[in-house]
């Protein structure tokens, strides 16, 4: 059993499993494990950080860096003195900085339409470094843009709650997912691992068999079901048992983006307080006038109460 549990854990290690008192996965799918010294040399990757930013924050940082670099070169030009540019001495310090700032923008973007011309060796040297910085900076920015656009973005929406609902003559643990983007996902696979605290206080992991672990196409929603049979580690557990065992269901989804032919991944977890026992998902499939199936992704979270079939708890072995 120890070897089996070791093979079914998430790779977090035995110490993390035993000492963790919170959920293993955050609601956004990231692991609830933190590393010290993330900004130490060699640990922090600006490239990966920029790739993982939202588009709004990405453009915000690009604009801030753009303004900062131009301000730095403007100050360098200003420090070169009033004689650094011809016909420049008559302006005030603020006027010179303003003109130099827009001059820097034209140089760094290789437009060069300003009438200002460097007149000293120092200003010409700063000009040369800025031109080189502009070419390198825009090459890096173009590379980041291409990497972000070519990186398949996944937006698989998980239902806010999982349910334990009737499944045939028994019950099943279920949650629902839907593709939140217009791209096509194929060969979608799902795995569920349950983590629970045993009677001896130790945490154990069990990979749950699913009614269907893979679908070839994913045009609508998919309700992922684990049948709670007598062999299931959930058999006979009530809502109170789920809380007492600090049960957490770790869901992992892999798929292939049909447009880019690349694998995409999504993770989510449900802790005991996010599981509704005695509820089922409401049907969200509709039909339009042409007879086509219509789905409203906003209703993926809707559930309703339902009576569970009476199932006897597992026989307790006498010691």
C-alpha positions as CSV (number, residue, x, y, z in Angstrom):
1,X,0.0,0.0,0.0
2,X,2.9,2.4,0.8
3,X,4.4,1.8,-2.7
4,X,1.0,2.3,-4.3
5,X,0.4,5.6,-2.5
6,X,3.9,6.7,-3.4
7,X,3.3,6.1,-7.0
8,X,0.0,8.0,-6.9
9,X,1.2,11.2,-5.1
10,X,1.7,14.4,-7.0
11,X,5.5,14.5,-6.7
12,X,5.4,16.9,-3.7
13,X,7.3,14.6,-1.4
14,X,6.4,12.8,1.8
15,X,7.3,15.7,4.1
16,X,5.1,18.1,2.1
17,X,2.3,15.7,2.2
18,X,2.5,15.2,6.0
19,X,3.2,18.8,7.0
20,X,0.8,20.6,4.7
21,X,-2.4,21.7,6.5
22,X,-3.9,23.6,3.6
23,X,-5.1,22.7,0.1
24,X,-2.5,21.4,-2.2
25,X,-3.8,23.3,-5.2
26,X,-5.0,26.9,-5.2
27,X,-8.2,27.7,-7.1
28,X,-6.2,29.0,-10.0
29,X,-4.5,25.6,-10.4
30,X,-1.1,26.6,-9.0
31,X,0.5,24.5,-6.3
32,X,0.2,25.8,-2.8
33,X,4.0,25.5,-2.2
34,X,6.2,28.5,-2.0
35,X,10.0,28.8,-2.7
36,X,12.3,31.1,-0.9
37,X,14.8,33.2,-2.8
38,X,12.8,33.3,-6.0
39,X,14.7,36.5,-7.0
40,X,18.2,35.0,-6.3
41,X,20.6,34.7,-9.2
42,X,19.6,31.9,-11.5
43,X,16.2,31.3,-9.8
44,X,14.1,34.1,-11.4
45,X,13.5,34.0,-15.1
46,X,12.2,37.4,-16.5
47,X,11.4,35.6,-19.8
48,X,9.0,33.2,-18.1
49,X,7.6,35.9,-15.9
50,X,6.7,38.0,-19.0
51,X,5.1,35.0,-20.7
52,X,2.9,34.3,-17.7
53,X,1.6,37.8,-17.3
54,X,-1.9,38.8,-18.4
55,X,-2.0,40.9,-21.6
56,X,-3.1,44.0,-19.6
57,X,-0.1,43.7,-17.2
58,X,2.3,42.8,-20.1
59,X,1.5,46.0,-22.0
60,X,1.6,48.0,-18.7
61,X,5.2,46.9,-18.0
62,X,6.2,47.4,-21.6
63,X,5.0,51.0,-21.5
64,X,6.6,51.6,-18.1
65,X,10.0,50.3,-19.4
66,X,9.6,52.3,-22.6
67,X,9.0,55.6,-20.7
68,X,11.8,54.8,-18.2
69,X,14.4,54.1,-20.8
70,X,13.6,57.3,-22.7
71,X,13.7,59.3,-19.5
72,X,17.1,57.9,-18.7
73,X,18.6,58.8,-22.1
74,X,17.0,62.2,-21.9
75,X,18.7,62.8,-18.6
76,X,22.0,61.6,-20.1
77,X,21.6,64.1,-23.0
78,X,20.7,66.8,-20.5
79,X,23.8,66.0,-18.4
80,X,26.0,66.4,-21.6
81,X,25.4,70.2,-21.3
82,X,23.6,73.0,-23.2
83,X,26.1,72.8,-26.0
84,X,25.4,69.1,-26.7
85,X,22.9,70.1,-29.4
86,X,23.1,73.1,-31.7
87,X,20.7,76.0,-30.9
88,X,19.8,74.4,-27.6
89,X,21.3,76.8,-25.0
90,X,18.4,79.3,-25.2
91,X,15.9,76.9,-23.7
92,X,15.3,76.3,-20.0
93,X,16.3,73.1,-18.3
94,X,12.7,71.8,-18.4
95,X,12.3,72.9,-22.0
96,X,15.6,71.0,-22.9
97,X,14.4,67.9,-21.1
98,X,11.0,68.0,-22.8
99,X,12.6,68.3,-26.3
100,X,15.2,65.7,-25.5
101,X,12.6,63.2,-24.3
102,X,10.7,63.3,-27.6
103,X,14.1,63.3,-29.4
104,X,15.0,60.1,-27.5
105,X,11.7,58.5,-28.5
106,X,12.4,59.2,-32.2
107,X,15.9,57.8,-31.9
108,X,15.0,54.7,-29.9
109,X,12.2,53.9,-32.4
110,X,14.5,54.6,-35.3
111,X,12.2,57.3,-36.7
112,X,14.7,60.1,-36.4
113,X,12.5,63.0,-37.7
114,X,13.5,65.5,-35.1
115,X,15.6,68.6,-36.2
116,X,18.0,68.2,-33.2
117,X,21.5,67.0,-34.0
118,X,24.2,66.0,-31.6
119,X,27.0,68.6,-31.6
120,X,29.6,67.1,-29.2
121,X,31.4,63.8,-28.9
122,X,29.6,63.0,-25.7
123,X,26.1,63.5,-27.1
124,X,27.1,61.5,-30.2
125,X,28.3,58.7,-28.1
126,X,25.0,58.6,-26.1
127,X,23.2,58.7,-29.4
128,X,25.1,55.6,-30.6
129,X,24.3,53.7,-27.4
130,X,20.6,54.7,-27.6
131,X,20.3,53.6,-31.2
132,X,21.9,50.2,-30.3
133,X,19.6,49.9,-27.3
134,X,16.6,50.6,-29.4
135,X,17.3,47.9,-31.9
136,X,18.0,45.3,-29.1
137,X,15.0,46.4,-27.1
138,X,12.6,46.1,-30.0
139,X,14.0,42.7,-31.0
140,X,13.4,41.5,-27.4
141,X,9.9,43.0,-27.4
142,X,9.1,41.4,-30.8
143,X,10.4,38.0,-29.5
144,X,8.2,38.3,-26.4
145,X,5.1,39.2,-28.5
146,X,5.7,36.3,-30.9
147,X,6.2,33.9,-27.9
148,X,3.0,35.0,-26.2
149,X,1.0,34.8,-29.4
150,X,2.3,31.4,-30.3
151,X,1.9,30.0,-26.8
152,X,-1.5,28.2,-26.7
153,X,-3.6,29.8,-24.0
154,X,-6.1,27.5,-22.3
155,X,-9.2,28.6,-20.5
156,X,-10.9,25.5,-19.3
157,X,-13.7,26.6,-16.9
158,X,-14.3,24.3,-13.9
159,X,-17.6,24.3,-12.1
160,X,-17.2,26.2,-8.8
161,X,-18.5,23.2,-6.9
162,X,-18.3,19.5,-7.3
163,X,-21.2,17.3,-6.4
164,X,-21.9,13.8,-5.1
165,X,-25.0,12.9,-7.1
166,X,-27.0,9.8,-8.1
167,X,-25.2,7.7,-10.7
168,X,-27.3,4.8,-11.9
169,X,-28.1,2.7,-8.8
170,X,-25.1,4.2,-6.9
171,X,-23.6,7.6,-6.4
172,X,-20.8,9.4,-8.2
173,X,-18.4,12.2,-7.5
174,X,-18.8,14.8,-10.4
175,X,-17.6,18.1,-11.6
176,X,-18.2,19.9,-14.9
177,X,-15.8,21.7,-17.3
178,X,-16.3,23.7,-20.4
179,X,-13.9,25.3,-22.9
180,X,-13.9,29.0,-22.3
181,X,-12.3,29.9,-25.6
182,X,-13.4,29.5,-29.2
183,X,-10.5,27.3,-30.2
184,X,-11.1,23.6,-30.7
185,X,-9.6,21.1,-28.1
186,X,-9.3,17.4,-29.1
187,X,-8.2,14.3,-27.2
188,X,-9.1,15.7,-23.8
189,X,-8.0,13.6,-20.9
190,X,-8.9,13.9,-17.2
191,X,-7.4,12.4,-14.1
192,X,-8.6,12.8,-10.5
193,X,-6.5,12.2,-7.4
194,X,-8.1,12.3,-4.0
195,X,-6.0,13.3,-0.9
196,X,-7.4,12.4,2.5
197,X,-6.3,12.0,6.1
198,X,-6.4,8.5,7.3
199,X,-7.3,7.3,10.8
200,X,-3.6,7.4,11.8
201,X,-3.3,11.1,10.9
202,X,-1.3,10.6,7.7
203,X,-2.3,11.9,4.3
204,X,-2.8,9.4,1.5
205,X,-3.4,9.8,-2.2
206,X,-5.6,7.6,-4.4
207,X,-6.1,8.0,-8.2
208,X,-9.8,7.6,-8.9
209,X,-11.1,5.5,-11.8
210,X,-13.5,7.5,-14.0
211,X,-16.6,6.7,-16.0
212,X,-14.8,8.1,-19.0
213,X,-11.2,9.5,-18.8
214,X,-10.9,10.7,-22.4
215,X,-13.0,12.3,-25.0
216,X,-11.9,12.8,-28.6
217,X,-13.6,16.1,-29.1
218,X,-14.7,18.8,-26.7
219,X,-17.3,21.1,-28.3
220,X,-19.7,21.3,-25.4
221,X,-19.4,20.7,-21.7
222,X,-18.1,17.5,-20.0
223,X,-19.2,16.2,-16.7
224,X,-16.4,14.1,-15.3
225,X,-17.7,11.3,-13.1
226,X,-16.0,8.9,-10.6
227,X,-18.5,6.1,-9.8
228,X,-18.5,5.5,-6.0
229,X,-18.4,1.7,-5.9
230,X,-17.4,-0.5,-3.1
231,X,-13.8,-0.3,-4.3
232,X,-13.8,3.5,-4.2
233,X,-12.0,5.2,-1.3
234,X,-15.1,7.4,-1.0
235,X,-17.5,4.6,-0.4
236,X,-19.7,5.2,2.6
237,X,-18.3,8.6,3.3
238,X,-20.7,11.3,4.4
239,X,-20.3,15.1,4.2
240,X,-19.0,15.0,7.8
241,X,-16.5,12.3,6.8
242,X,-15.2,14.4,4.0
243,X,-14.6,17.3,6.3
244,X,-13.0,15.1,9.0
245,X,-10.6,13.6,6.5
246,X,-9.8,17.0,5.0
247,X,-10.5,15.5,1.6
248,X,-9.2,17.3,-1.5
249,X,-9.9,16.3,-5.1
250,X,-7.1,17.2,-7.5
251,X,-8.2,17.4,-11.1
252,X,-5.9,17.5,-14.0
253,X,-6.9,18.1,-17.6
254,X,-4.7,17.7,-20.7
255,X,-5.8,18.4,-24.3
256,X,-4.4,19.2,-27.7
257,X,-5.1,22.6,-29.2
258,X,-6.3,21.7,-32.7
259,X,-5.2,25.0,-34.3
260,X,-1.6,24.9,-32.9
261,X,-1.2,21.1,-32.5
262,X,0.2,21.7,-29.0
263,X,-0.7,20.2,-25.6
264,X,-2.4,22.4,-23.1
265,X,-2.9,21.8,-19.4
266,X,-5.3,22.9,-16.7
267,X,-5.5,22.0,-13.0
268,X,-8.1,22.6,-10.3
269,X,-8.9,21.2,-6.9
270,X,-12.0,20.8,-4.8
271,X,-11.8,20.7,-1.0
272,X,-14.5,19.3,1.3
273,X,-16.2,22.7,1.7
274,X,-16.6,23.0,-2.1
275,X,-18.4,19.7,-2.5
276,X,-22.2,19.5,-2.4
277,X,-23.4,16.1,-1.2
278,X,-26.9,15.4,-2.5
279,X,-26.9,17.7,-5.5
280,X,-26.7,17.4,-9.2
281,X,-25.8,19.6,-12.1
282,X,-28.7,21.3,-14.0
283,X,-28.9,20.5,-17.7
284,X,-27.6,23.5,-19.6
285,X,-28.0,22.2,-23.2
286,X,-30.7,23.9,-25.3
287,X,-31.8,23.9,-28.9
288,X,-32.2,26.9,-31.3
289,X,-34.7,27.3,-34.1
290,X,-32.4,25.4,-36.6
291,X,-32.3,22.4,-34.3
292,X,-28.6,23.0,-33.3
293,X,-27.4,22.4,-29.7
294,X,-26.7,25.5,-27.7
295,X,-24.8,25.7,-24.5
296,X,-24.5,28.7,-22.1
297,X,-21.1,28.4,-20.3
298,X,-22.2,30.9,-17.7
299,X,-24.6,28.2,-16.3
300,X,-22.0,25.6,-15.8
301,X,-22.1,26.2,-12.1
302,X,-25.8,25.7,-11.6
303,X,-26.8,22.8,-9.3
304,X,-30.0,21.6,-7.6
305,X,-30.6,19.4,-4.6
306,X,-31.5,15.8,-5.2
307,X,-32.1,12.7,-3.0
308,X,-29.3,10.2,-3.0
309,X,-30.0,6.4,-3.2
310,X,-29.6,4.6,0.1
311,X,-26.2,2.9,0.1
312,X,-25.0,0.9,3.1
313,X,-21.6,2.0,4.5
314,X,-18.7,-0.4,4.1
315,X,-18.4,-3.2,6.7
316,X,-15.9,-2.3,9.3
317,X,-13.3,-4.9,9.9
318,X,-12.9,-6.0,13.4
319,X,-9.4,-5.8,14.7
